[in-house]
Amino acid sequence: MSMKNIYAVLMVGLFSWTAHAQDLTGHSVSVHDSAGTARQTFSNAESITLRQSVTNSVGSGGSVAFTFEIKNPAGTVVFTLPGNSAPGTAGKAQAQLAGLSINSFYTAPGNYTFTGTASLDGVPVTKPISFMISSPNITLIYPPYGARGLADKPLTFRWTASGASRYRVTVSDNAGLYNALHTALNSGESMYSYPDNPSQPREQLVPEQVYYWKVEGLDAGNNKISESNAYNFSLKGQASAQTRNVAITQLDLSSPAQDFEKPLNFKAVLYNSGSATESNISVKLSLGGISAQDSPKQVATIGPGEKKELPFTAFMPPGQDEGLAVACADLFDDNMPDNCRTRLIAKNAGAAGPAGTGRKLSYEEMFQAILKRLGPEAAKALEGYTFESLSCANCSQDELALVIAALINGEAQLVGASVSDEDGAVQTAQTAEAAADSGGDVPAPEETALDVIPMREETPGEWTGYTESRGKEASVFVIRDMKEWRKTWKTLSSEESPEPDFGVSMVVGVISGSDDKAETVRLLGRRKTDDGTAFDYYQIEAPAGVNPPLAAYIFRLYERSEEKVSFTRLDVKK
């Protein structure tokens, strides 16, 4: 029996008699996750809901016809659904397409455009909205693999990730992470602080014990869509009295990012504010989850009060209009939070110049920048409102523009927000989880009959595990046909082979070599080169004294390309 996906079309018409303009007005469109929360970023492992509504100011014997259309980052139509309609009676009509699998139209990471069209008696109104789709990924940052003698209070786990609504952190005293000591969920932040005084004695971390941790990405329905490797660490008994602090104090672009097909040149500034000279510091930079071409860079020594400027060259992942640049210094010092610095890179974003020298942002650009950073609940509270003006109670318009520019560049963050009506009353949007914690009641959603249409099964698109090595050195694979894939899969697993669509996809893989003693092998992503496409990968060695009996492997699904493919192995992490 074949697996079937379903999506549903829901149409509701609300009517109120008016007698004004002969037109459809107030057309609005929105994109929601499976929990009904309006969002602007998704992973390709999720499903989405598309909504549009319009007001008919005059009655008609015809029907209001709705059409749903999605274009990929290249501008190609990848999904369309016409034929939905509501009565042409005067009033408000709306249509909803629910449970649409993103993987059914996903082609590449980047900005997609949903365009809703409503028409009455042959007269259409159209409105687009953009949303970002990325492949879910998680890269652990701190504690790094094999960290020993940590003295952090509190111990804060940090990672970089994309494509998930929230994250689950698991800590265990065994490498398999079964029977976990501690598990916690957050609200989408890329960090979690371990409690100093956990409720259960078993959860208390003890010095010199080796612990293991990992992070899982969850969608809006709490389904796992991504998972990190497992890293290990240990604590020491007391905090060190030594003053050690090396920080990334600046992360700048040398020029505006106008063309993402060309390399972007970054400058990271490393500063030693501690009292001792530090040596052998590895500084890494990634953009959109993909390592820079010349990352990592080694700093042999840096004395107290000394600064080091480090240039990096990176490419934006294909199809993306913006991405997060992350620069980190790999060092166990007394203040880990400032060891990393981030910056959001978008087209035409560059180094900040003097006030008033850059391009002025429009009100709409300012509003969209704020809306992206409000969070799902506050953004949901703004549904149905029209933006008319933007003002600042304690600053000028030029100062407000500089603040918004800092938000866009990642040099500032929004720490609080509220939505108020015309009378000044603050509106809050409470999730079911929040209401449960406070003892409040959350009304159950209304049940509505839905039309059911079959769709194809979602696939994760990544396979990892252990197999026999192919030689002393790592083996790399680029597979573009089913016969070769099935032959390769038989050497990896006894389970039934996955069935990629090689008309639009290809499988890229790496198997570690027998001399590598790899515990894990990871693909960092693809990047353009002068000769074609390159894939970067790295391996994590097993702890000292451990000799893995099998080779680690990873195979991942990518958009098909006929270009020449090369592989670059990055540093081996121990």
C-alpha positions as CSV (number, residue, x, y, z in Angstrom):
1,M,0.0,0.0,0.0
2,S,1.4,3.3,-1.0
3,M,1.7,6.2,1.4
4,K,-0.5,9.2,0.8
5,N,-0.1,12.8,1.8
6,I,-3.2,15.0,2.1
7,Y,-3.9,18.6,2.0
8,A,-7.3,20.2,2.5
9,V,-9.1,23.1,1.0
10,L,-11.3,25.1,3.4
11,M,-13.6,27.8,2.2
12,V,-15.7,30.1,4.4
13,G,-17.9,32.9,3.4
14,L,-19.0,35.6,5.8
15,F,-21.6,38.1,4.6
16,S,-22.6,41.6,5.6
17,W,-24.7,43.7,3.3
18,T,-23.2,46.9,2.0
19,A,-23.8,49.2,-1.0
20,H,-20.6,50.8,-2.0
21,A,-17.8,50.3,-4.6
22,Q,-18.2,47.7,-7.3
23,D,-15.0,45.9,-6.5
24,L,-13.2,43.3,-4.4
25,T,-11.3,45.1,-1.7
26,G,-9.1,44.4,1.4
27,H,-7.4,41.4,-0.2
28,S,-5.0,39.8,2.2
29,V,-2.7,36.7,2.1
30,S,-0.8,34.9,4.8
31,V,1.4,31.7,5.4
32,H,1.0,29.6,8.5
33,D,2.5,26.5,10.0
34,S,0.7,23.3,10.9
35,A,-0.3,24.8,14.3
36,G,-1.9,27.8,12.6
37,T,0.8,30.3,13.6
38,A,1.8,32.9,10.9
39,R,5.5,32.5,10.1
40,Q,8.0,33.7,7.5
41,T,10.6,30.9,7.8
42,F,10.1,27.2,7.3
43,S,12.0,24.0,6.7
44,N,11.4,21.7,3.8
45,A,10.4,19.0,6.2
46,E,7.2,20.9,7.3
47,S,3.7,21.4,6.0
48,I,2.2,24.9,5.5
49,T,-1.3,26.5,5.3
50,L,-2.0,29.2,2.8
51,R,-4.8,31.7,3.5
52,Q,-6.4,34.6,1.6
53,S,-9.5,36.7,2.2
54,V,-11.3,39.5,0.3
55,T,-14.2,41.8,0.8
56,N,-17.0,41.9,-1.9
57,S,-18.7,45.3,-1.5
58,V,-21.5,44.5,-3.9
59,G,-23.6,41.4,-4.4
60,S,-23.2,39.3,-7.6
61,G,-24.8,36.3,-9.1
62,G,-21.4,34.8,-9.8
63,S,-18.8,33.4,-7.4
64,V,-15.5,34.7,-5.9
65,A,-12.9,32.4,-7.4
66,F,-9.6,31.8,-5.6
67,T,-6.3,30.6,-7.0
68,F,-3.2,29.7,-5.0
69,E,0.3,29.9,-6.6
70,I,3.8,29.4,-5.3
71,K,7.1,30.4,-7.1
72,N,10.5,29.2,-6.1
73,P,13.6,31.5,-5.6
74,A,14.3,31.3,-9.4
75,G,10.8,32.7,-10.1
76,T,9.5,29.4,-11.5
77,V,5.9,28.3,-10.7
78,V,6.2,25.2,-8.6
79,F,2.7,24.9,-7.3
80,T,-0.7,26.1,-8.4
81,L,-4.3,25.3,-7.4
82,P,-7.2,27.0,-9.1
83,G,-10.9,26.4,-8.9
84,N,-11.7,27.2,-5.3
85,S,-14.7,29.5,-4.9
86,A,-17.2,31.2,-2.5
87,P,-20.6,32.7,-3.2
88,G,-20.5,36.2,-4.7
89,T,-22.8,37.6,-2.0
90,A,-21.7,40.9,-0.6
91,G,-19.4,40.6,2.4
92,K,-16.2,38.8,3.3
93,A,-15.0,35.6,1.7
94,Q,-11.9,33.6,2.5
95,A,-10.2,30.5,1.3
96,Q,-7.6,28.2,3.0
97,L,-5.3,25.5,1.7
98,A,-4.2,23.5,4.7
99,G,-1.6,20.7,5.1
100,L,0.4,21.4,2.0
101,S,3.7,19.5,2.2
102,I,6.6,21.9,1.5
103,N,8.6,19.0,0.2
104,S,6.0,18.6,-2.6
105,F,7.1,21.9,-4.3
106,Y,10.6,22.5,-2.7
107,T,13.4,22.9,-5.1
108,A,16.2,24.8,-3.3
109,P,16.7,26.9,-0.2
110,G,15.7,30.6,-0.4
111,N,12.7,33.0,-0.7
112,Y,9.5,31.6,-2.1
113,T,6.5,33.7,-3.1
114,F,2.9,32.8,-2.4
115,T,0.5,34.7,-4.7
116,G,-3.2,34.7,-3.9
117,T,-5.7,35.7,-6.6
118,A,-9.4,36.4,-6.0
119,S,-11.7,37.3,-9.0
120,L,-15.4,38.2,-9.3
121,D,-17.1,38.4,-12.7
122,G,-13.7,38.2,-14.4
123,V,-12.1,41.0,-12.4
124,P,-9.1,39.8,-10.4
125,V,-7.2,41.1,-7.4
126,T,-3.8,39.7,-6.6
127,K,-1.5,39.9,-3.7
128,P,1.9,38.2,-3.0
129,I,3.8,37.3,0.2
130,S,7.3,36.0,0.6
131,F,8.5,33.3,3.0
132,M,11.9,31.6,3.5
133,I,12.5,27.8,3.2
134,S,15.7,26.2,4.2
135,S,17.0,22.7,4.8
136,P,16.9,22.0,8.5
137,N,20.4,21.8,10.0
138,I,22.0,22.0,13.4
139,T,25.7,22.7,14.2
140,L,26.8,22.5,17.8
141,I,29.1,25.3,19.0
142,Y,29.5,25.1,22.8
143,P,30.7,23.0,24.6
144,P,32.8,21.9,21.6
145,Y,33.5,18.3,21.1
146,G,35.8,16.8,23.8
147,A,35.8,19.9,26.0
148,R,37.2,19.1,29.5
149,G,37.3,20.9,32.8
150,L,34.6,23.4,32.1
151,A,33.9,25.9,34.8
152,D,30.8,27.8,33.4
153,K,28.1,28.9,35.8
154,P,25.6,28.4,34.4
155,L,26.7,25.9,31.7
156,T,25.1,27.3,28.5
157,F,24.7,25.1,25.4
158,R,24.9,27.0,22.1
159,W,24.4,26.0,18.5
160,T,23.6,27.4,15.1
161,A,20.5,26.1,13.2
162,S,17.8,26.8,10.7
163,G,14.5,25.4,9.6
164,A,12.9,24.5,13.0
165,S,10.3,26.0,15.2
166,R,11.9,25.0,18.5
167,Y,14.7,22.8,19.8
168,R,15.1,20.0,22.2
169,V,18.3,19.6,24.2
170,T,19.3,16.2,25.6
171,V,22.1,15.5,28.1
172,S,23.2,12.0,29.1
173,D,26.0,10.2,30.8
174,N,26.4,7.7,27.9
175,A,27.3,8.0,24.2
176,G,24.0,6.5,23.0
177,L,22.0,9.2,25.0
178,Y,19.5,6.6,26.1
179,N,17.9,7.1,29.6
180,A,18.8,10.8,29.4
181,L,19.7,12.7,32.5
182,H,18.0,15.9,31.3
183,T,15.8,17.0,28.5
184,A,14.5,20.5,27.8
185,L,12.6,22.3,25.1
186,N,13.1,26.0,24.2
187,S,11.1,28.4,22.1
188,G,13.4,28.6,19.1
189,E,16.5,30.1,20.6
190,S,19.9,28.7,19.7
191,M,21.0,28.3,23.3
192,Y,20.0,26.7,26.6
193,S,21.3,27.2,30.1
194,Y,21.5,24.1,32.2
195,P,19.9,24.6,35.7
196,D,22.3,25.1,38.6
197,N,19.9,23.3,40.9
198,P,17.9,20.7,38.9
199,S,14.8,19.3,40.5
200,Q,16.1,15.7,40.4
201,P,19.3,14.7,42.1
202,R,20.2,12.5,39.1
203,E,20.3,15.6,36.9
204,Q,23.0,17.2,38.9
205,L,26.2,17.3,36.8
206,V,29.4,16.2,38.7
207,P,33.1,17.1,38.1
208,E,35.3,14.9,35.9
209,Q,32.3,12.8,34.6
210,V,32.1,12.7,30.8
211,Y,28.7,13.8,29.5
212,Y,27.1,13.8,26.1
213,W,24.7,16.3,24.5
214,K,22.8,16.8,21.3
215,V,20.1,19.1,19.9
216,E,17.0,18.1,17.9
217,G,15.0,20.5,15.7
218,L,11.2,20.3,15.9
219,D,8.4,21.6,13.7
220,A,5.3,23.3,14.9
221,G,3.7,19.9,15.7
222,N,6.7,18.8,17.7
223,N,7.8,16.4,15.1
224,K,11.6,15.9,14.8
225,I,12.9,17.3,11.5
226,S,16.7,17.6,12.2
227,E,19.3,16.3,14.6
228,S,22.8,17.3,15.5
229,N,25.8,15.0,16.3
230,A,26.5,14.1,19.9
231,Y,29.3,16.1,21.6
232,N,30.9,15.2,24.9
233,F,32.3,17.4,27.7
234,S,33.2,17.4,31.4
235,L,33.3,19.8,34.3
236,K,35.9,20.7,36.9
237,G,35.2,21.1,40.6
238,Q,35.7,24.9,41.0
239,A,35.8,27.8,38.8
240,S,39.2,29.0,37.8
241,A,40.6,32.2,39.3
242,Q,42.6,33.0,36.1
243,T,41.4,35.9,34.0
244,R,41.0,34.7,30.5
245,N,38.8,36.3,27.9
246,V,39.1,36.4,24.1
247,A,36.2,37.8,22.2
248,I,35.0,38.4,18.6
249,T,34.3,42.2,18.9
250,Q,33.6,42.9,15.2
251,L,32.1,41.1,12.2
252,D,32.0,43.3,9.1
253,L,31.5,43.1,5.4
254,S,34.2,44.9,3.4
255,S,31.6,46.1,0.8
256,P,27.8,45.9,0.3
257,A,26.5,42.4,-0.6
258,Q,24.9,43.2,-4.0
259,D,25.5,39.9,-5.8
260,F,25.4,36.6,-4.0
261,E,26.9,34.8,-7.0
262,K,30.2,36.5,-6.0
263,P,32.2,35.8,-2.9
264,L,31.6,38.0,0.2
265,N,34.6,39.3,2.0
266,F,34.3,39.5,5.8
267,K,36.5,40.9,8.6
268,A,36.4,39.4,12.1
269,V,38.2,41.2,14.9
270,L,39.6,39.0,17.7
271,Y,40.4,40.9,21.0
272,N,42.1,39.6,24.1
273,S,40.7,41.5,27.2
274,G,42.2,38.9,29.6
275,S,45.4,39.1,31.6
276,A,47.3,36.3,29.9
277,T,48.7,35.6,26.4
278,E,46.6,33.0,24.6
279,S,47.9,30.7,21.9
280,N,46.7,28.4,19.1
281,I,43.2,29.8,18.8
282,S,41.0,28.5,15.9
283,V,38.7,31.1,14.5
284,K,35.8,29.9,12.3
285,L,33.3,31.7,10.1
286,S,30.2,30.3,8.4
287,L,27.5,31.9,6.3
288,G,24.0,30.4,6.1
289,G,25.3,27.3,7.9
290,I,28.1,26.7,5.3
291,S,31.8,27.2,6.3
292,A,33.8,30.0,4.6
293,Q,36.3,28.9,2.1
294,D,39.3,29.8,4.3
295,S,37.8,28.7,7.6
296,P,39.1,28.0,10.2
297,K,42.1,30.3,10.7
298,Q,44.7,29.8,13.3
299,V,45.9,32.6,15.6
300,A,49.3,31.5,16.9
301,T,49.4,34.0,19.8
302,I,47.5,37.1,21.0
303,G,48.6,39.1,24.0
304,P,46.6,41.0,26.6
305,G,45.0,44.0,25.0
306,E,45.9,42.9,21.5
307,K,43.6,42.8,18.5
308,K,43.8,40.6,15.4
309,E,41.9,41.3,12.2
310,L,41.1,38.1,10.3
311,P,39.7,38.2,6.7
312,F,37.3,35.5,5.4
313,T,35.8,34.7,2.1
314,A,32.3,33.1,2.0
315,F,29.5,32.4,-0.4
316,M,25.8,32.7,0.3
317,P,24.0,29.3,0.0
318,P,22.4,29.1,-3.5
319,G,18.9,30.5,-3.7
320,Q,19.0,32.4,-0.5
321,D,18.5,36.2,-0.2
322,E,19.7,36.4,3.3
323,G,21.7,34.3,5.7
324,L,23.3,34.5,9.2
325,A,27.1,35.0,9.4
326,V,28.6,33.4,12.5
327,A,32.2,34.0,13.6
328,C,33.5,32.0,16.6
329,A,36.8,31.7,18.5
330,D,37.4,28.1,19.7
331,L,38.7,28.7,23.2
332,F,37.7,27.7,26.7
333,D,37.8,31.0,28.6
334,D,36.0,32.8,31.4
335,N,33.3,34.4,29.2
336,M,32.1,32.1,26.5
337,P,29.1,34.2,25.2
338,D,31.4,36.8,23.6
339,N,33.5,34.2,21.8
340,C,31.0,34.3,18.9
341,R,29.4,37.2,17.0
342,T,26.6,37.0,14.4
343,R,25.4,39.2,11.6
344,L,22.4,38.9,9.3
345,I,23.5,39.4,5.7
346,A,21.0,40.5,3.1
347,K,21.4,42.0,-0.3
348,N,22.8,45.5,-0.3
349,A,23.8,45.1,3.4
350,G,27.4,46.1,4.1
351,A,29.6,47.8,6.6
352,A,27.7,50.5,8.6
353,G,28.8,54.0,7.5
354,P,28.3,57.4,9.2
355,A,24.8,58.4,10.0
356,G,22.9,59.6,7.0
357,T,25.4,58.3,4.4
358,G,23.6,55.0,3.5
359,R,20.4,54.4,1.7
360,K,17.3,55.5,3.6
361,L,14.9,52.7,4.5
362,S,11.3,53.1,3.5
363,Y,8.5,52.8,6.2
364,E,7.5,49.5,4.7
365,E,11.1,48.1,5.0
366,M,11.3,49.3,8.6
367,F,8.0,47.7,9.4
368,Q,8.9,44.3,7.8
369,A,12.2,44.3,9.7
370,I,10.4,44.7,13.0
371,L,7.7,42.2,12.0
372,K,10.3,39.5,11.3
373,R,11.7,39.9,14.8
374,L,8.4,40.2,16.8
375,G,8.0,36.4,17.2
376,P,5.0,34.3,16.0
377,E,2.5,35.4,18.7
378,A,3.0,39.1,18.4
379,A,3.0,38.8,14.6
380,K,-0.2,36.8,14.8
381,A,-1.8,39.6,16.8
382,L,-1.1,41.9,13.9
383,E,-3.0,39.8,11.3
384,G,-5.6,41.8,9.4
385,Y,-4.0,45.2,10.3
386,T,-2.8,47.7,7.6
387,F,0.6,49.5,8.2
388,E,0.2,53.3,7.7
389,S,2.9,55.0,9.7
390,L,6.0,54.4,12.0
391,S,7.1,56.7,14.7
392,C,9.5,56.8,17.6
393,A,8.5,58.5,20.9
394,N,12.1,59.3,22.0
395,C,14.0,59.6,18.8
396,S,14.0,61.3,15.3
397,Q,13.1,59.6,12.1
398,D,16.8,59.4,11.1
399,E,17.7,57.9,14.5
400,L,14.8,55.4,14.1
401,A,16.1,54.4,10.6
402,L,19.6,53.8,12.1
403,V,18.0,51.5,14.8
404,I,16.1,49.5,12.2
405,A,19.3,49.3,10.0
406,A,21.1,47.8,13.1
407,L,18.3,45.2,13.4
408,I,18.7,44.2,9.8
409,N,22.5,44.0,10.0
410,G,22.4,41.9,13.2
411,E,24.0,44.6,15.3
412,A,21.0,45.1,17.5
413,Q,18.1,42.9,18.7
414,L,14.5,43.3,19.6
415,V,14.2,42.5,23.3
416,G,10.4,43.2,23.8
417,A,7.3,44.1,22.0
418,S,3.6,44.5,22.5
419,V,0.6,45.3,20.3
420,S,-2.0,47.8,21.4
421,D,-5.3,48.9,19.9
422,E,-6.5,52.5,19.3
423,D,-7.5,52.9,22.9
424,G,-4.0,51.9,24.1
425,A,-5.1,48.5,25.4
426,V,-2.3,45.9,25.0
427,Q,-3.2,42.8,23.1
428,T,-1.4,39.5,23.9
429,A,-1.6,36.3,22.1
430,Q,-1.4,33.3,24.4
431,T,-0.4,29.9,23.2
432,A,-2.1,26.8,24.4
433,E,1.1,25.8,26.2
434,A,1.3,29.2,28.0
435,A,-2.3,29.0,29.1
436,A,-1.8,25.5,30.5
437,D,1.1,26.8,32.6
438,S,-1.0,29.6,34.0
439,G,-4.1,27.5,34.6
440,G,-6.1,29.2,31.9
441,D,-8.5,27.6,29.5
442,V,-7.8,27.5,25.8
443,P,-10.8,27.1,23.6
444,A,-10.7,24.1,21.3
445,P,-10.4,24.9,17.6
446,E,-13.6,24.6,15.6
447,E,-13.9,21.4,13.6
448,T,-14.5,22.0,9.9
449,A,-15.1,19.5,7.1
450,L,-12.2,19.4,4.7
451,D,-11.8,18.2,1.2
452,V,-9.0,15.6,1.0
453,I,-6.6,15.4,-1.9
454,P,-3.7,12.8,-1.9
455,M,-0.1,14.0,-2.0
456,R,3.2,12.2,-1.9
457,E,5.2,11.1,1.1
458,E,7.7,13.5,2.8
459,T,11.3,12.3,3.0
460,P,14.0,13.5,5.3
461,G,16.7,13.5,2.6
462,E,19.7,12.5,4.8
463,W,21.0,9.1,5.8
464,T,23.8,8.4,8.3
465,G,25.3,5.4,10.0
466,Y,28.2,3.0,9.9
467,T,29.5,0.6,7.2
468,E,32.6,-1.2,6.0
469,S,35.4,1.2,4.9
470,R,36.3,1.5,1.2
471,G,40.0,2.2,1.9
472,K,42.4,4.0,4.1
473,E,41.1,7.4,3.0
474,A,37.6,8.8,2.8
475,S,35.4,7.8,-0.2
476,V,33.2,10.4,-1.8
477,F,30.1,9.8,-4.0
478,V,27.9,11.8,-6.5
479,I,25.0,9.6,-7.5
480,R,22.6,10.7,-10.3
481,D,20.7,7.5,-11.2
482,M,18.7,4.9,-9.4
483,K,20.7,1.8,-10.4
484,E,23.9,3.2,-8.9
485,W,22.0,4.4,-5.8
486,R,20.5,1.0,-5.1
487,K,23.9,-0.7,-5.6
488,T,25.5,1.7,-3.1
489,W,22.6,1.5,-0.6
490,K,23.0,-2.3,-0.4
491,T,26.4,-1.8,1.0
492,L,25.0,0.6,3.7
493,S,21.8,-1.0,5.0
494,S,19.7,-4.1,4.8
495,E,16.5,-2.0,4.8
496,E,14.6,-1.1,1.7
497,S,16.3,1.6,-0.4
498,P,14.9,5.1,-0.3
499,E,13.6,6.3,-3.7
500,P,14.9,9.7,-4.6
501,D,13.6,11.5,-7.7
502,F,16.8,11.6,-9.8
503,G,15.1,13.7,-12.4
504,V,15.4,16.7,-10.0
505,S,17.8,15.4,-7.3
506,M,21.2,13.8,-6.8
507,V,22.7,12.1,-3.8
508,V,26.1,13.2,-2.4
509,G,27.9,11.1,0.2
510,V,31.1,10.5,2.1
511,I,32.3,7.3,3.8
512,S,35.3,7.8,6.2
513,G,38.5,5.9,5.6
514,S,40.0,3.1,7.8
515,D,42.8,5.4,8.9
516,D,40.4,8.2,9.9
517,K,39.1,6.6,13.1
518,A,36.0,8.7,12.6
519,E,33.2,8.7,15.0
520,T,31.1,11.1,12.8
521,V,31.3,12.5,9.3
522,R,29.3,15.6,8.3
523,L,28.6,17.5,5.1
524,L,28.6,21.2,5.5
525,G,26.8,22.0,2.2
526,R,27.5,23.0,-1.4
527,R,29.2,26.1,-2.8
528,K,30.0,27.4,-6.3
529,T,33.5,27.3,-7.7
530,D,35.0,28.4,-11.0
531,D,34.9,24.8,-12.2
532,G,31.5,23.8,-10.9
533,T,30.3,22.8,-7.5
534,A,32.2,21.9,-4.3
535,F,31.1,20.1,-1.2
536,D,32.9,20.6,2.2
537,Y,32.9,17.9,4.8
538,Y,34.6,17.2,8.1
539,Q,35.2,14.2,10.3
540,I,35.2,14.0,14.1
541,E,37.6,11.5,15.5
542,A,36.7,9.0,18.2
543,P,38.1,9.7,21.7
544,A,41.7,8.6,22.4
545,G,42.0,4.9,22.9
546,V,38.8,4.1,21.0
547,N,39.2,2.4,17.6
548,P,35.8,2.4,15.7
549,P,35.3,-1.1,14.1
550,L,33.3,0.5,11.2
551,A,33.5,3.6,9.0
552,A,31.0,6.5,9.5
553,Y,29.0,7.6,6.5
554,I,26.6,10.4,5.4
555,F,24.5,10.6,2.3
556,R,22.4,13.6,1.5
557,L,19.9,14.7,-1.1
558,Y,20.6,17.8,-3.1
559,E,19.1,19.6,-6.1
560,R,20.4,17.9,-9.3
561,S,23.3,19.5,-11.1
562,E,25.3,18.3,-14.0
563,E,28.3,20.5,-13.1
564,K,31.7,19.1,-12.2
565,V,31.7,18.2,-8.5
566,S,34.7,18.4,-6.1
567,F,35.1,17.7,-2.4
568,T,37.2,19.5,0.2
569,R,38.0,18.0,3.6
570,L,38.2,20.5,6.4
571,D,40.1,20.0,9.7
572,V,39.6,16.8,11.6
573,K,38.1,17.6,14.9
574,K,39.2,15.6,17.9
